[in-house]
Amino acid sequence: GEGAGGTSIEQAVRAEPLLTEVHRTFSFMEEGAAACVDTTTLCDSLHGWRSAGGGSFLEYPIRSQNDAAEFLGKIIDTLNGDLKGSASAAALERALTCKTMVEKQCQVCKRVGRGPEETRVLFPVMIESAEQRFGSVQQALEHAARPEVMSGVNAVQCETCAAKTSTSYTACVTQLPTVLLLQLGRFMQNMYGEYRKSNHRVSFPQRIDMRAHTTTPTDEAAAALPPAWYELTGVVLHSGTHRAGHYTSLVKHGGRWVNFDDQHASVFDGDLEDVCFGGEEEVTQSWGGSRTHKREKSKNAYILMYRAEAEEPDAE
């Protein structure tokens, strides 16, 4: 494909170290005969890199502990900048970009207004609020989609009513990508700026319909829209605490799950629920007399990868 100013993607690959290394890594993964791919040069190309906007950089050195979601997000941001104006950039946006907006409605005159669209690669799923913990991804998404009403001292100025009125705010997805990346809010921050990891049990489905999250209560055509089904194809897991830990991943390939742990890859024949959902486990203490107690699992899902299912053809 041609980029801005007639630059080909092949020329861009040679000119941009990060793009070159991503291209090399995936080529070796797809075509190589080795059991694993050495990513040293990819990691080296990431050290201290900045995007075209000058603001994309990792919080910590590449050899230190970095957040997987931040790591992935900034790789995509930088690739978007490097490929700007090309057909590949447009394809990357369609494949991974999720767009959201917030709709507000005056509860008196019913006037509807919409905020600007926000673009993101990772769709955040808050798994707990100040009032409760959510036990499933569906429950968390449903809570996030509920209208939030600002009233009383928090009432909002309405241009039509020329007064402060109760106003509802509803978050909505305006564009779904081919590959939907859900980032579970496992790492929480309190009012003092201190972090902790939330390890409570959060289930997620093998298939999920995202259509309900693309509409708002004021959308009269919502009932006529078809489902937007996605199939689970990958899970990034984190084991450890908010200070340090280890990432592994599960990828669905050829109808079966494969476990990736650093340079090791093996068929996963375990229980997805037991490994990914988190929660508590029973531990038997053998020394000092046999005792059994429960403890939180420090290993659980952090990023979920869903791929859009192909739409079924219309019946003749």
Salt bridges, closest charged atoms under 4 A:
GLU21 OE1 - ARG24 NE 2.82
ASP44 OD1 - ARG63 NH2 2.69
GLU70 OE2 - LYS74 NZ 3.12
GLU93 OE2 - LYS99 NZ 3.57
GLU103 OE1 - ARG114 NH2 2.90
GLU118 OE1 - ARG120 NH2 2.93
GLU128 OE1 - ARG133 NE 3.71
GLU128 OE2 - ARG196 NH2 2.67
GLU159 OE1 - ARG111 NH2 3.63
GLU231 OE2 - LYS252 NZ 3.00
ASP261 OD1 - HIS246 NE2 2.72
GLU273 OE2 - ARG201 NH2 2.51
ASP274 OD1 - LYS297 NZ 2.87
GLU281 OE2 - ARG295 NE 3.22
GLU309 OE2 - ARG207 NE 2.79
